[in-house]
Amino acid sequence: MLKKTLFVLLLVSFFSGASAQERLLKFVSKDSVSNSPKIVAWMGANMKMNGYYNIKGGLQEYDTFNIGLIDVYGTDNRQNLGIDLYQTQVRFDAAYIHPEIGKIQGHISWDFWGGNGQMRLRKAYIKTDHWQVGQDWENFGDQNIWPNVLDFDGPPSGIWARLPFVKYFNTFSEEKWAYEIALQATAINYAEFPNVLVPIERTYQTIPDGVLAIKRQGSWGHIRLSTIYRAINYIEHGNIEDVKKTFGYGASISGMIGNFGGNNFQFQTAAGKGISAYIVSFGGSNYDAYPHSNSNFETTPSFGGWASYEYYVTKKLHFNLVYGYTKFEMNDIAPIELNDGSSIREVHASSFHSYILTNFLWDPYPNFSIGVEFNYGLKNVKTKGTFYEGDEPLKPTDFDEDQSRDASRISFGFMYNF
């Protein structure tokens, strides 16, 4: 029923307004403030058909090309075809000009990616000239860059988490320079570790993440530097009366040379400790922190980024090339005790991910794009340590595992905004 409804909406909107730039449902008040309408509101949709054909790599169950989910030990390379419209977004925007405060903007958007076509809240916020409160793309990442790709998550190493936050932003005396200060909800990403020498358990978080950013903007594009600092609460041995903290931090530099709708170069790179929850492809992968052999809970060092180039062959035909990488490294992990009395000690582990994608997009009408995209990614996991087994004294055995697996996919579909 959902797909039929979306298809009917597509036909009606396409034939009635394919050449229109404005949203189809728009309200403008007759009264004005400073020669601008006092109230402007519109409702629209960003319709997207998501089609993909998995060539290999075990990502058959995933709508996006999330290389962090590749099982390096798996062998299922069955090909499969998937098509849906769940990434379609419905949005409502309104702007009200207050005679003293100035413009107040509100935004709410949903998609149908909540599982089996169920509606899911994406963004909901209020924004003034200097404040923003609500849920949006968080502020450690750069809200003003996004390569023109079909994959819903964008580059797997991109920093695009959506979180509730409160942000103050302003410019310096030279308005080409701007800054942002934000407190945002924590996005904790670590597991419980019951079998290590110092068992770690999750607990409630009590301190929001803090972000500070500075941006330089000009007619050529922009450059942005952001930093984040966060506290991660945890408990040991189930002792809820003794909540402990470990601290994560990171920095990111990003920018765009050029502008959307024309040739442009975009990039983003980030480094830090305990920041994996912010990297789009690795939320839930438990890379934020790990138990160290010195009985501490250490935040995980990580490094990664991506770069893209978009080139317009004509005004309607353009292509994109994107490359990215991410690396997580855990050194001297606490000993892991197994049920049979054996143990693994002096463990070092790392996970490296790289990918490349390219696409061609055709814009036959304003607000309407058709495209095809090729994605390729490689995941590599290395583990070194010593395995102890047998009766006392335990017999040590060195082990060195190096597991890799690649994945490839062809994506296709259309995007239509009305």
BELHUHU-V647514 format. One record per run of one state. SS is the DSSP state (a for helix, b for strand, c for the rest). FROM is the first residue (numbers start at 0). LEN is the number of residues. If there is no record, write none. Layout:
ss = [SS | SS]
from = [FROM | FROM]
len = [LEN | LEN]
//
This chain:
ss = [c | a | c | b | c | b | c | b | c | b | c | b | c | a | c | b | c | b | c | b | c | b | c | b | c | b | c | b | c | b | c | b | c | b | c | b | c | b | c | b | c | b | c | b | c | a | b | c | b | c | b | c | b | c | b | c | b | c | b | c | b | c | b | c]
from = [0 | 1 | 17 | 24 | 28 | 31 | 33 | 35 | 37 | 38 | 48 | 49 | 56 | 66 | 69 | 79 | 84 | 88 | 98 | 101 | 111 | 119 | 127 | 130 | 137 | 158 | 159 | 161 | 171 | 176 | 184 | 192 | 193 | 195 | 196 | 199 | 201 | 208 | 218 | 220 | 236 | 243 | 258 | 263 | 273 | 275 | 278 | 279 | 288 | 292 | 296 | 299 | 300 | 312 | 316 | 333 | 335 | 337 | 342 | 365 | 367 | 389 | 394 | 417]
len = [1 | 16 | 7 | 4 | 3 | 2 | 2 | 2 | 1 | 10 | 1 | 7 | 10 | 3 | 10 | 5 | 4 | 10 | 3 | 10 | 8 | 8 | 3 | 7 | 21 | 1 | 2 | 10 | 5 | 8 | 8 | 1 | 2 | 1 | 3 | 2 | 7 | 10 | 2 | 16 | 7 | 15 | 5 | 10 | 2 | 3 | 1 | 9 | 4 | 4 | 3 | 1 | 12 | 4 | 17 | 2 | 2 | 5 | 23 | 2 | 22 | 5 | 23 | 1]
//
